[in-house]
Amino acid sequence: MRPKVVFGKPLDFSRYYGMEKDQRVLRAITDEIMYALMELSGQEYVDRYAQAVKAEIEAEEKEARREQQASAKDERRTRRAERRSDRQARREARREEKRARKASDRADAEQAETPPSDAG
């Protein structure tokens, strides 16, 4: 695709002479220029201030960061709860092993105290 230069009709802003410092006048001139460019390019003109668009984008990014941080916080909480549960399960398993050893030791001690029976 080759670049192409298109010239439109001249724009006359003489009616605004002496009003260069008025923000509404500057906005009107800008809108007129942008509308002319839209007609030449075939693109759609969106009548919005860049600051408003930037503010929207920043707000969306801020919300996305907030959601990401909340998600990360939830993940950390979940991992912490899982570790806590794992530790508790290991403790309970050790206690159970200890109880089983004591029971086994008692049984061995009782068996050692019982004299052998005379058979026959």
N, C-alpha and C positions, 0 to 999 in steps of 0.2 A: 504494500500500500504506500503510495507516494503522498508526502505532505502536500497540503493545498492551502493557499491563502485566499480568504474571501474578504472583500471590503464591502461594508454596508454603507448606507446613506449617512451623511454627516449628521451629528447630533448637535443641537443648538441649546446651549444653557445660558444664553444671554439674559433670559428672564430672571435668573438668579443673581445677577450682578449686584455686588455689595452685601450679599447674604452668606458669604463663604463661612462664617463662623457659627451659623445656626446648624445644629446637629440634625434637625428635621430636614433642612434643605439638602445637606450633604447626603442624608439617607435617601431622599427623593432622587437625587442625581445618580447615586449608586444604583438604585432600583431601575432607573431608566436605562443606564448602561448595561446592567445585567440582563434586562429584558431584550435589549437589542442583540446582545451576544447569544441569548437563548434562541432568538429567531434565526440568527446566522448559523448556529451550530446544530440546531435541531434538538438540543438537550432541554430538559425540563429545568426551569428556574425555581428554586426553593427559597421563598422569602423568609429567611431566618438569619438571625445574627450568629456569627461564628462563636461568640461567647456563650450563647445559649446552648449550642450544639456541644461545645467543649464541656460545659457544666453538666449536661446530660451524660456525656461519655464518662466524665470523672465520677459522677454519682453511680453509674452502672459498674464501673471498675471497683469503686469503694465497696459496693454491695457484694460484688463477686469475691473481693478479698475477705469481707466479713463472713460470707458463707464458707469460704475455704478455711478460714481460721476456726470457725465453729465446727466444721467437719473434722479438722485435724484435732481439735480439742476432744470431740466425741471419740475419735479413734484412740487417743491417748487414754481416755477414761476406760474404754473397753479393754485395751491392753493391760492397764493397771488392774482392772477387776479380774481379768484372766490370770494374771500373775498371782494375785492374792488368792484366788481359788486354787491354783496349782500348789502354792505353798501350803495352804490349808489341807489339801488332799495328801501332800507328802507327809505333813505332820501326823495326820490321822493314820497313814500307812505305817509310819515309824512307831506310833503308839500301839497299833495293832500287832506289829512284829514283836515289840517289847512284851506285851501281854502274852503272846503265844510262847515266847521264850521262857517267861516266868512260869507259865503253866507247864511247859515241857520240863523245866528244871524241877518244879515241884513233883511232877510225876516220876522223874528219875530219882529224886530224893526219897520218895515214898517206896519206890521199888527197891532201892538200896537198903532201906530199913527193914523191909519184910524178909524174914528168914526163908531160906529155900525149904520147900516142903519135901518131906521124906516120902519117896514113892517106893512102895513095895516091899 
